[in-house]
Protein backbone atom coordinates (compact mmCIF):
# COMPACT_ATOMS: atom_id res chain seq x y z
CA UNK A 1 0.00 0.00 0.00
CA UNK A 2 1.39 3.33 -1.03
CA UNK A 3 2.05 6.03 1.57
CA UNK A 4 -0.51 8.31 -0.09
CA UNK A 5 -3.27 5.68 0.13
CA UNK A 6 -2.40 5.03 3.77
CA UNK A 7 -2.79 8.73 4.57
CA UNK A 8 -6.15 8.81 2.78
CA UNK A 9 -7.42 5.80 4.75
CA UNK A 10 -6.30 7.33 8.02
CA UNK A 11 -8.09 10.58 7.21
CA UNK A 12 -11.27 8.69 6.29
CA UNK A 13 -11.22 6.64 9.51
CA UNK A 14 -10.65 9.74 11.63
CA UNK A 15 -13.50 11.53 9.88
CA UNK A 16 -15.87 8.60 10.42
CA UNK A 17 -14.94 8.32 14.10
CA UNK A 18 -15.43 12.07 14.57
CA UNK A 19 -18.86 11.90 12.91
CA UNK A 20 -19.92 8.98 15.13
CA UNK A 21 -18.72 10.78 18.26
CA UNK A 22 -20.56 13.94 17.25
CA UNK A 23 -23.77 11.99 16.66
CA UNK A 24 -23.55 10.26 20.04
CA UNK A 25 -22.94 13.52 21.85
CA UNK A 26 -25.86 15.23 20.13
CA UNK A 27 -28.15 12.29 20.86
CA UNK A 28 -27.14 12.29 24.51
CA UNK A 29 -27.76 16.02 24.78
CA UNK A 30 -31.14 15.62 23.13
CA UNK A 31 -32.15 12.84 25.51
CA UNK A 32 -31.07 14.90 28.50
CA UNK A 33 -32.94 17.96 27.27
CA UNK A 34 -36.06 15.93 26.68
CA UNK A 35 -36.00 14.49 30.19
CA UNK A 36 -35.65 17.84 31.93
CA UNK A 37 -39.18 19.08 31.12
CA UNK A 38 -40.60 15.77 32.39
CA UNK A 39 -38.51 15.87 35.54
CA UNK A 40 -39.00 19.52 36.46
CA UNK A 41 -42.47 20.21 35.05
CA UNK A 42 -43.49 23.80 35.94
CA UNK A 43 -40.00 24.49 37.26
CA UNK A 44 -38.63 23.89 33.75
CA UNK A 45 -41.00 26.49 32.31
CA UNK A 46 -40.03 28.93 35.05
CA UNK A 47 -36.33 28.47 34.26
CA UNK A 48 -36.96 29.13 30.57
CA UNK A 49 -38.86 32.32 31.42
CA UNK A 50 -36.06 33.36 33.76
CA UNK A 51 -33.60 33.05 30.86
CA UNK A 52 -35.88 34.99 28.47
CA UNK A 53 -36.82 31.93 26.45
CA UNK A 54 -33.26 30.58 26.10
CA UNK A 55 -33.87 26.86 26.61
CA UNK A 56 -30.20 25.94 26.40
CA UNK A 57 -29.33 28.31 29.25
CA UNK A 58 -32.33 27.13 31.28
CA UNK A 59 -31.41 23.48 30.81
CA UNK A 60 -27.82 24.16 31.75
CA UNK A 61 -29.00 25.76 35.00
CA UNK A 62 -31.28 22.82 35.79
CA UNK A 63 -28.51 20.31 35.03
CA UNK A 64 -26.28 22.16 37.49
CA UNK A 65 -28.98 21.87 40.15
CA UNK A 66 -29.27 18.13 39.55
CA UNK A 67 -25.49 17.76 39.65
CA UNK A 68 -25.31 19.65 42.96
CA UNK A 69 -28.40 18.33 44.77
CA UNK A 70 -29.53 15.24 42.87
CA UNK A 71 -27.76 12.85 45.25
CA UNK A 72 -29.34 14.43 48.34
CA UNK A 73 -31.41 11.96 50.35
CA UNK A 74 -34.26 13.35 52.42
CA UNK A 75 -34.77 12.03 55.94
CA UNK A 76 -38.17 10.87 57.12
CA UNK A 77 -39.29 12.86 60.19
CA UNK A 78 -40.01 10.71 63.23
CA UNK A 79 -43.74 10.35 64.01
CA UNK A 80 -43.53 12.62 67.06
CA UNK A 81 -41.62 15.25 65.03
CA UNK A 82 -44.21 15.08 62.26
CA UNK A 83 -46.96 15.56 64.82
CA UNK A 84 -45.17 18.60 66.25
CA UNK A 85 -44.68 20.15 62.82
CA UNK A 86 -48.30 19.58 61.86
CA UNK A 87 -49.48 21.13 65.11
CA UNK A 88 -47.24 24.14 64.51
CA UNK A 89 -48.69 24.62 61.02
CA UNK A 90 -52.23 24.30 62.37
CA UNK A 91 -51.51 26.94 65.00
CA UNK A 92 -50.06 29.47 62.59
CA UNK A 93 -52.89 28.87 60.14
CA UNK A 94 -55.44 29.71 62.82
CA UNK A 95 -53.36 32.69 63.89
CA UNK A 96 -53.68 34.01 60.34
CA UNK A 97 -57.16 35.30 61.21
CA UNK A 98 -55.87 37.97 63.55
CA UNK A 99 -52.30 38.42 62.31
CA UNK A 100 -51.94 37.47 58.62
CA UNK A 101 -48.41 38.73 58.05
CA UNK A 102 -47.06 37.30 61.30
CA UNK A 103 -48.62 33.91 60.50
CA UNK A 104 -47.18 33.93 56.98
CA UNK A 105 -43.74 34.83 58.36
CA UNK A 106 -44.02 31.93 60.81
CA UNK A 107 -44.95 29.62 57.92
CA UNK A 108 -41.82 30.77 56.07
CA UNK A 109 -39.72 30.01 59.14
CA UNK A 110 -41.37 26.63 59.66
CA UNK A 111 -40.83 25.65 56.04
CA UNK A 112 -37.14 26.51 56.29
CA UNK A 113 -36.88 24.53 59.53
CA UNK A 114 -38.66 21.53 58.02
CA UNK A 115 -36.63 21.57 54.80
CA UNK A 116 -33.41 21.72 56.79
CA UNK A 117 -34.55 18.93 59.09
CA UNK A 118 -35.12 16.54 56.18
CA UNK A 119 -31.73 17.29 54.60
CA UNK A 120 -31.86 20.47 52.49
CA UNK A 121 -29.47 23.43 52.96
CA UNK A 122 -30.15 25.31 56.17
CA UNK A 123 -29.45 28.65 57.74
CA UNK A 124 -29.80 31.76 55.60
CA UNK A 125 -28.94 29.91 52.38
CA UNK A 126 -32.37 30.57 50.92
CA UNK A 127 -31.29 30.39 47.27
CA UNK A 128 -29.48 27.08 47.79
CA UNK A 129 -32.46 25.68 49.69
CA UNK A 130 -34.84 26.66 46.87
CA UNK A 131 -32.56 25.08 44.25
CA UNK A 132 -32.34 21.89 46.27
CA UNK A 133 -36.09 21.77 46.83
CA UNK A 134 -36.70 22.41 43.13
CA UNK A 135 -34.82 19.20 42.28
CA UNK A 136 -36.79 17.04 44.70
CA UNK A 137 -40.15 18.85 44.82
CA UNK A 138 -40.43 20.68 41.48
CA UNK A 139 -44.24 20.70 41.51
CA UNK A 140 -44.53 22.37 44.93
CA UNK A 141 -41.43 24.52 45.40
CA UNK A 142 -43.07 27.52 43.75
CA UNK A 143 -45.46 27.75 46.70
CA UNK A 144 -42.44 28.48 48.88
CA UNK A 145 -41.34 31.19 46.46
CA UNK A 146 -44.79 32.72 46.47
CA UNK A 147 -44.77 32.86 50.25
CA UNK A 148 -41.39 34.58 50.37
CA UNK A 149 -42.43 36.99 47.61
CA UNK A 150 -45.64 37.86 49.47
CA UNK A 151 -43.59 38.69 52.54
CA UNK A 152 -41.34 40.96 50.46
CA UNK A 153 -43.71 43.49 48.84
CA UNK A 154 -42.50 45.80 46.13
CA UNK A 155 -41.13 49.19 47.14
CA UNK A 156 -43.90 51.46 48.30
CA UNK A 157 -46.44 48.62 48.20
CA UNK A 158 -48.11 46.45 50.81
CA UNK A 159 -49.11 42.83 50.53
CA UNK A 160 -52.83 42.15 50.73
CA UNK A 161 -54.39 39.69 53.15
CA UNK A 162 -55.72 37.69 50.20
CA UNK A 163 -52.27 37.50 48.64
CA UNK A 164 -50.82 36.23 51.91
CA UNK A 165 -53.65 33.70 52.29
CA UNK A 166 -53.13 32.28 48.80
CA UNK A 167 -49.36 32.14 49.30
CA UNK A 168 -49.82 30.33 52.61
CA UNK A 169 -52.07 27.71 51.01
CA UNK A 170 -49.65 27.24 48.10
CA UNK A 171 -46.71 26.81 50.48
CA UNK A 172 -48.58 24.18 52.47
CA UNK A 173 -48.35 21.76 49.54
CA UNK A 174 -44.56 21.75 49.89
CA UNK A 175 -44.79 21.48 53.68
CA UNK A 176 -47.00 18.38 53.40
CA UNK A 177 -44.60 16.73 50.97
CA UNK A 178 -41.64 17.41 53.22
CA UNK A 179 -43.15 15.92 56.33
CA UNK A 180 -44.30 12.88 54.34
CA UNK A 181 -41.03 12.31 52.48
CA UNK A 182 -40.34 8.60 52.10
CA UNK A 183 -43.47 7.55 54.01
CA UNK A 184 -46.34 5.76 52.28
CA UNK A 185 -49.76 7.32 52.64
CA UNK A 186 -48.68 10.60 54.23
CA UNK A 187 -48.85 12.70 51.11
CA UNK A 188 -52.56 12.13 50.77
CA UNK A 189 -53.33 13.03 54.35
CA UNK A 190 -53.76 9.48 55.66
CA UNK A 191 -51.98 7.89 58.56
CA UNK A 192 -50.19 10.96 59.92
CA UNK A 193 -50.23 12.66 63.26
CA UNK A 194 -53.16 10.94 64.92
CA UNK A 195 -52.64 13.25 67.85
CA UNK A 196 -53.28 16.42 65.83
CA UNK A 197 -56.16 18.39 67.39
CA UNK A 198 -59.58 18.25 65.78
CA UNK A 199 -59.47 22.00 65.20
CA UNK A 200 -56.94 21.49 62.38
CA UNK A 201 -59.64 20.29 59.98
CA UNK A 202 -61.80 23.35 60.72
CA UNK A 203 -58.86 25.69 60.22
CA UNK A 204 -57.98 24.16 56.86
CA UNK A 205 -61.56 24.31 55.60
CA UNK A 206 -61.88 27.95 56.64
CA UNK A 207 -58.60 28.91 54.95
CA UNK A 208 -59.21 27.05 51.71
CA UNK A 209 -62.91 27.53 51.21
CA UNK A 210 -65.78 25.05 50.76
CA UNK A 211 -65.17 21.77 49.01
CA UNK A 212 -61.39 21.68 49.49
CA UNK A 213 -60.02 18.62 51.31
CA UNK A 214 -58.18 19.21 54.59
CA UNK A 215 -54.43 19.17 54.86
CA UNK A 216 -52.39 16.04 55.51
CA UNK A 217 -52.59 14.89 59.06
CA UNK A 218 -55.93 16.52 59.90
CA UNK A 219 -58.49 14.63 61.95
CA UNK A 220 -61.39 12.86 60.28
CA UNK A 221 -64.92 14.20 60.62
CA UNK A 222 -66.92 12.68 63.52
CA UNK A 223 -68.88 9.55 62.68
CA UNK A 224 -72.65 9.89 62.18
CA UNK A 225 -74.58 9.91 65.43
CA UNK A 226 -71.67 11.25 67.50
CA UNK A 227 -71.46 14.73 68.90
CA UNK A 228 -69.04 16.92 66.93
CA UNK A 229 -66.14 18.54 68.71
CA UNK A 230 -66.89 22.10 69.80
CA UNK A 231 -65.78 24.72 67.30
CA UNK A 232 -62.76 26.71 68.47
CA UNK A 233 -63.05 30.34 69.39
CA UNK A 234 -60.98 31.22 66.31
CA UNK A 235 -63.74 29.86 64.06
CA UNK A 236 -66.17 32.64 64.95
CA UNK A 237 -63.42 35.17 64.51
CA UNK A 238 -62.55 33.89 61.04
CA UNK A 239 -66.19 33.83 59.96
CA UNK A 240 -66.58 37.41 61.08
CA UNK A 241 -63.41 38.26 59.21
CA UNK A 242 -64.72 36.63 56.06
CA UNK A 243 -68.05 38.44 56.41
CA UNK A 244 -66.28 41.76 56.65
CA UNK A 245 -64.21 40.95 53.55
CA UNK A 246 -67.34 40.05 51.56
Beta strands, then each sheet from edge to edge (+ up, - down):
end
